[in-house]
Amino acid sequence: MINKTKFRRQSGATIVEMAIVAPVVLLVLLSLLELSIIFFSTLTMQYAVREGARYAVTGQSNLDPATANQQRYAAVIQKIRSNSMGFYDKLGTTISVNGTKYATTNYSNAMFGSAGSIIVLTLDCDWKITTPLLSPFVTDGKYHFSVSTVMRNEFY
């Protein structure tokens, strides 16, 4: 015969155990999810900077949205932006070409060099950490990463 009083005393124990374990498990799962998204954004930005550099070495400017006065730098940035799946605007990127950082106000067509020159295109990105479990591993609540590529300009 089964002792029913033993089961009644333990029936609340599972709820208490779940209330203790569930937040920890959810925090770990959310941390893993955020790490996965950070990894995905890093790979996506690497692809975008490579595609932008591939476009830059051709010397074209036809992707600039301003059709009246198309600029090479605006076309390259548009190519990077269109291949970044929205991460370019979310990550607060900074563009560096051949080691020189450019703010959004001092872009120029000469920043990507002339025909035959080697360009090193680098994007510095900051991902804002939302999971408290990852906060001790970053500074100022942001994960900083850089992606870059090196190519030689074509003779256009």
Stockholm file with secondary structure:
# STOCKHOLM 1.0

chainA/1-156         MINKTKFRRQSGATIVEMAIVAPVVLLVLLSLLELSIIFFSTLTMQYAVREGARYAVTGQSNLDPATANQQRYAAVIQKIRSNSMGFYDKLGTTISVNGTKYATTNYSNAMFGSAGSIIVLTLDCDWKITTPLLSPFVTDGKYHFSVSTVMRNEFY
#=GR chainA/1-156 SS CCCHHHHHHHTTHHHHHHHHHHHHHHHHHHHHHHHHHHHHHHHHHHHHHHHHHHHHTTTCCTTCSCSSSCCHHHHHHHHHHHHTTTHHHHTTCEEEETTEEECTTSCCGGGGCCTTCEEEEEEEEEEECCCTTTGGGSBTTEEEEEEEEEEECCCC
#=GC SS_cons         CCCHHHHHHHTTHHHHHHHHHHHHHHHHHHHHHHHHHHHHHHHHHHHHHHHHHHHHTTTCCTTCSCSSSCCHHHHHHHHHHHHTTTHHHHTTCEEEETTEEECTTSCCGGGGCCTTCEEEEEEEEEEECCCTTTGGGSBTTEEEEEEEEEEECCCC
//
